[in-house]
């Protein structure tokens, strides 16, 4: 798994997941429980992971839809 996207905005994560699903790219959210523990104030970002083989295609999908990746 490789990190594709990092965001504190759950709507961006949901939109990205929907776009990836439409392209048959499987993804998985990390840090969901951490963001719940913080009380929903948006300090800890959630990460969206994809398989390494799908990473390049997923980056293209994100750039085509102007979704900032927020990764290092």
Chimera marker file (.cmm) of the C-alpha trace (Angstrom):
<marker_set name="trace">
<marker id="1" x="0.000" y="0.000" z="0.000" r="1" g="1" b="0" radius="0.5"/>
<marker id="2" x="1.161" y="3.495" z="-0.778" r="1" g="1" b="0" radius="0.5"/>
<marker id="3" x="-0.189" y="6.799" z="0.491" r="1" g="1" b="0" radius="0.5"/>
<marker id="4" x="-2.137" y="8.713" z="-2.126" r="1" g="1" b="0" radius="0.5"/>
<marker id="5" x="-3.897" y="11.454" z="-0.214" r="1" g="1" b="0" radius="0.5"/>
<marker id="6" x="-3.755" y="13.117" z="3.194" r="1" g="1" b="0" radius="0.5"/>
<marker id="7" x="-6.492" y="15.479" z="4.369" r="1" g="1" b="0" radius="0.5"/>
<marker id="8" x="-8.369" y="16.672" z="7.429" r="1" g="1" b="0" radius="0.5"/>
<marker id="9" x="-11.473" y="17.217" z="5.271" r="1" g="1" b="0" radius="0.5"/>
<marker id="10" x="-13.648" y="14.073" z="5.258" r="1" g="1" b="0" radius="0.5"/>
<marker id="11" x="-15.547" y="15.296" z="2.180" r="1" g="1" b="0" radius="0.5"/>
<marker id="12" x="-12.348" y="15.280" z="0.106" r="1" g="1" b="0" radius="0.5"/>
<marker id="13" x="-11.597" y="11.745" z="1.258" r="1" g="1" b="0" radius="0.5"/>
<marker id="14" x="-15.129" y="10.586" z="0.380" r="1" g="1" b="0" radius="0.5"/>
<marker id="15" x="-14.995" y="12.279" z="-3.044" r="1" g="1" b="0" radius="0.5"/>
<marker id="16" x="-11.586" y="10.760" z="-3.778" r="1" g="1" b="0" radius="0.5"/>
<marker id="17" x="-12.848" y="7.298" z="-2.792" r="1" g="1" b="0" radius="0.5"/>
<marker id="18" x="-15.838" y="7.684" z="-5.122" r="1" g="1" b="0" radius="0.5"/>
<marker id="19" x="-13.597" y="8.742" z="-8.017" r="1" g="1" b="0" radius="0.5"/>
<marker id="20" x="-11.207" y="5.860" z="-7.436" r="1" g="1" b="0" radius="0.5"/>
<marker id="21" x="-14.077" y="3.404" z="-7.188" r="1" g="1" b="0" radius="0.5"/>
<marker id="22" x="-15.317" y="4.649" z="-10.563" r="1" g="1" b="0" radius="0.5"/>
<marker id="23" x="-11.901" y="3.817" z="-12.013" r="1" g="1" b="0" radius="0.5"/>
<marker id="24" x="-11.842" y="0.354" z="-10.337" r="1" g="1" b="0" radius="0.5"/>
<marker id="25" x="-8.965" y="1.376" z="-8.062" r="1" g="1" b="0" radius="0.5"/>
<marker id="26" x="-9.249" y="-0.075" z="-4.572" r="1" g="1" b="0" radius="0.5"/>
<marker id="27" x="-8.378" y="2.219" z="-1.673" r="1" g="1" b="0" radius="0.5"/>
<marker id="28" x="-8.305" y="2.091" z="2.107" r="1" g="1" b="0" radius="0.5"/>
<marker id="29" x="-8.576" y="4.847" z="4.736" r="1" g="1" b="0" radius="0.5"/>
<marker id="30" x="-6.068" y="5.028" z="7.560" r="1" g="1" b="0" radius="0.5"/>
<marker id="31" x="-6.244" y="7.113" z="10.748" r="1" g="1" b="0" radius="0.5"/>
<marker id="32" x="-10.054" y="7.169" z="10.846" r="1" g="1" b="0" radius="0.5"/>
<marker id="33" x="-10.112" y="6.159" z="14.505" r="1" g="1" b="0" radius="0.5"/>
<marker id="34" x="-7.495" y="8.767" z="15.394" r="1" g="1" b="0" radius="0.5"/>
<marker id="35" x="-9.625" y="11.526" z="13.909" r="1" g="1" b="0" radius="0.5"/>
<marker id="36" x="-12.604" y="10.274" z="15.942" r="1" g="1" b="0" radius="0.5"/>
<marker id="37" x="-10.544" y="10.354" z="19.151" r="1" g="1" b="0" radius="0.5"/>
<marker id="38" x="-9.610" y="13.991" z="18.590" r="1" g="1" b="0" radius="0.5"/>
<marker id="39" x="-13.262" y="14.963" z="18.824" r="1" g="1" b="0" radius="0.5"/>
<marker id="40" x="-13.749" y="15.866" z="15.173" r="1" g="1" b="0" radius="0.5"/>
<marker id="41" x="-11.847" y="19.157" z="15.324" r="1" g="1" b="0" radius="0.5"/>
<marker id="42" x="-9.659" y="18.266" z="12.359" r="1" g="1" b="0" radius="0.5"/>
<marker id="43" x="-6.167" y="18.177" z="13.846" r="1" g="1" b="0" radius="0.5"/>
<marker id="44" x="-5.113" y="14.743" z="12.604" r="1" g="1" b="0" radius="0.5"/>
<marker id="45" x="-5.369" y="14.094" z="8.872" r="1" g="1" b="0" radius="0.5"/>
<marker id="46" x="-6.776" y="10.912" z="7.427" r="1" g="1" b="0" radius="0.5"/>
<marker id="47" x="-4.750" y="9.060" z="4.816" r="1" g="1" b="0" radius="0.5"/>
<marker id="48" x="-6.038" y="7.313" z="1.735" r="1" g="1" b="0" radius="0.5"/>
<marker id="49" x="-3.947" y="4.357" z="0.620" r="1" g="1" b="0" radius="0.5"/>
<marker id="50" x="-3.862" y="2.512" z="-2.723" r="1" g="1" b="0" radius="0.5"/>
<marker id="51" x="-1.912" y="-0.459" z="-4.008" r="1" g="1" b="0" radius="0.5"/>
<marker id="52" x="1.526" y="0.420" z="-5.354" r="1" g="1" b="0" radius="0.5"/>
<marker id="53" x="0.525" y="-0.873" z="-8.803" r="1" g="1" b="0" radius="0.5"/>
<marker id="54" x="-2.440" y="1.541" z="-8.861" r="1" g="1" b="0" radius="0.5"/>
<marker id="55" x="-0.659" y="4.575" z="-7.393" r="1" g="1" b="0" radius="0.5"/>
<marker id="56" x="0.319" y="6.280" z="-10.670" r="1" g="1" b="0" radius="0.5"/>
<marker id="57" x="-3.184" y="5.898" z="-12.115" r="1" g="1" b="0" radius="0.5"/>
<marker id="58" x="-4.715" y="7.159" z="-8.857" r="1" g="1" b="0" radius="0.5"/>
<marker id="59" x="-2.496" y="10.254" z="-8.877" r="1" g="1" b="0" radius="0.5"/>
<marker id="60" x="-3.656" y="11.041" z="-12.410" r="1" g="1" b="0" radius="0.5"/>
<marker id="61" x="-7.301" y="10.724" z="-11.316" r="1" g="1" b="0" radius="0.5"/>
<marker id="62" x="-6.686" y="13.110" z="-8.400" r="1" g="1" b="0" radius="0.5"/>
<marker id="63" x="-4.891" y="15.674" z="-10.590" r="1" g="1" b="0" radius="0.5"/>
<marker id="64" x="-7.586" y="15.480" z="-13.286" r="1" g="1" b="0" radius="0.5"/>
<marker id="65" x="-10.196" y="16.345" z="-10.659" r="1" g="1" b="0" radius="0.5"/>
<marker id="66" x="-8.036" y="19.017" z="-8.966" r="1" g="1" b="0" radius="0.5"/>
<marker id="67" x="-7.889" y="17.207" z="-5.627" r="1" g="1" b="0" radius="0.5"/>
<marker id="68" x="-4.843" y="18.270" z="-3.602" r="1" g="1" b="0" radius="0.5"/>
<marker id="69" x="-2.887" y="15.261" z="-2.406" r="1" g="1" b="0" radius="0.5"/>
<marker id="70" x="-1.571" y="16.871" z="0.767" r="1" g="1" b="0" radius="0.5"/>
<marker id="71" x="1.318" y="14.385" z="0.961" r="1" g="1" b="0" radius="0.5"/>
<marker id="72" x="4.979" y="15.092" z="1.558" r="1" g="1" b="0" radius="0.5"/>
<link id1="1" id2="2" r="1" g="1" b="0" radius="0.2"/>
<link id1="2" id2="3" r="1" g="1" b="0" radius="0.2"/>
<link id1="3" id2="4" r="1" g="1" b="0" radius="0.2"/>
<link id1="4" id2="5" r="1" g="1" b="0" radius="0.2"/>
<link id1="5" id2="6" r="1" g="1" b="0" radius="0.2"/>
<link id1="6" id2="7" r="1" g="1" b="0" radius="0.2"/>
<link id1="7" id2="8" r="1" g="1" b="0" radius="0.2"/>
<link id1="8" id2="9" r="1" g="1" b="0" radius="0.2"/>
<link id1="9" id2="10" r="1" g="1" b="0" radius="0.2"/>
<link id1="10" id2="11" r="1" g="1" b="0" radius="0.2"/>
<link id1="11" id2="12" r="1" g="1" b="0" radius="0.2"/>
<link id1="12" id2="13" r="1" g="1" b="0" radius="0.2"/>
<link id1="13" id2="14" r="1" g="1" b="0" radius="0.2"/>
<link id1="14" id2="15" r="1" g="1" b="0" radius="0.2"/>
<link id1="15" id2="16" r="1" g="1" b="0" radius="0.2"/>
<link id1="16" id2="17" r="1" g="1" b="0" radius="0.2"/>
<link id1="17" id2="18" r="1" g="1" b="0" radius="0.2"/>
<link id1="18" id2="19" r="1" g="1" b="0" radius="0.2"/>
<link id1="19" id2="20" r="1" g="1" b="0" radius="0.2"/>
<link id1="20" id2="21" r="1" g="1" b="0" radius="0.2"/>
<link id1="21" id2="22" r="1" g="1" b="0" radius="0.2"/>
<link id1="22" id2="23" r="1" g="1" b="0" radius="0.2"/>
<link id1="23" id2="24" r="1" g="1" b="0" radius="0.2"/>
<link id1="24" id2="25" r="1" g="1" b="0" radius="0.2"/>
<link id1="25" id2="26" r="1" g="1" b="0" radius="0.2"/>
<link id1="26" id2="27" r="1" g="1" b="0" radius="0.2"/>
<link id1="27" id2="28" r="1" g="1" b="0" radius="0.2"/>
<link id1="28" id2="29" r="1" g="1" b="0" radius="0.2"/>
<link id1="29" id2="30" r="1" g="1" b="0" radius="0.2"/>
<link id1="30" id2="31" r="1" g="1" b="0" radius="0.2"/>
<link id1="31" id2="32" r="1" g="1" b="0" radius="0.2"/>
<link id1="32" id2="33" r="1" g="1" b="0" radius="0.2"/>
<link id1="33" id2="34" r="1" g="1" b="0" radius="0.2"/>
<link id1="34" id2="35" r="1" g="1" b="0" radius="0.2"/>
<link id1="35" id2="36" r="1" g="1" b="0" radius="0.2"/>
<link id1="36" id2="37" r="1" g="1" b="0" radius="0.2"/>
<link id1="37" id2="38" r="1" g="1" b="0" radius="0.2"/>
<link id1="38" id2="39" r="1" g="1" b="0" radius="0.2"/>
<link id1="39" id2="40" r="1" g="1" b="0" radius="0.2"/>
<link id1="40" id2="41" r="1" g="1" b="0" radius="0.2"/>
<link id1="41" id2="42" r="1" g="1" b="0" radius="0.2"/>
<link id1="42" id2="43" r="1" g="1" b="0" radius="0.2"/>
<link id1="43" id2="44" r="1" g="1" b="0" radius="0.2"/>
<link id1="44" id2="45" r="1" g="1" b="0" radius="0.2"/>
<link id1="45" id2="46" r="1" g="1" b="0" radius="0.2"/>
<link id1="46" id2="47" r="1" g="1" b="0" radius="0.2"/>
<link id1="47" id2="48" r="1" g="1" b="0" radius="0.2"/>
<link id1="48" id2="49" r="1" g="1" b="0" radius="0.2"/>
<link id1="49" id2="50" r="1" g="1" b="0" radius="0.2"/>
<link id1="50" id2="51" r="1" g="1" b="0" radius="0.2"/>
<link id1="51" id2="52" r="1" g="1" b="0" radius="0.2"/>
<link id1="52" id2="53" r="1" g="1" b="0" radius="0.2"/>
<link id1="53" id2="54" r="1" g="1" b="0" radius="0.2"/>
<link id1="54" id2="55" r="1" g="1" b="0" radius="0.2"/>
<link id1="55" id2="56" r="1" g="1" b="0" radius="0.2"/>
<link id1="56" id2="57" r="1" g="1" b="0" radius="0.2"/>
<link id1="57" id2="58" r="1" g="1" b="0" radius="0.2"/>
<link id1="58" id2="59" r="1" g="1" b="0" radius="0.2"/>
<link id1="59" id2="60" r="1" g="1" b="0" radius="0.2"/>
<link id1="60" id2="61" r="1" g="1" b="0" radius="0.2"/>
<link id1="61" id2="62" r="1" g="1" b="0" radius="0.2"/>
<link id1="62" id2="63" r="1" g="1" b="0" radius="0.2"/>
<link id1="63" id2="64" r="1" g="1" b="0" radius="0.2"/>
<link id1="64" id2="65" r="1" g="1" b="0" radius="0.2"/>
<link id1="65" id2="66" r="1" g="1" b="0" radius="0.2"/>
<link id1="66" id2="67" r="1" g="1" b="0" radius="0.2"/>
<link id1="67" id2="68" r="1" g="1" b="0" radius="0.2"/>
<link id1="68" id2="69" r="1" g="1" b="0" radius="0.2"/>
<link id1="69" id2="70" r="1" g="1" b="0" radius="0.2"/>
<link id1="70" id2="71" r="1" g="1" b="0" radius="0.2"/>
<link id1="71" id2="72" r="1" g="1" b="0" radius="0.2"/>
</marker_set>
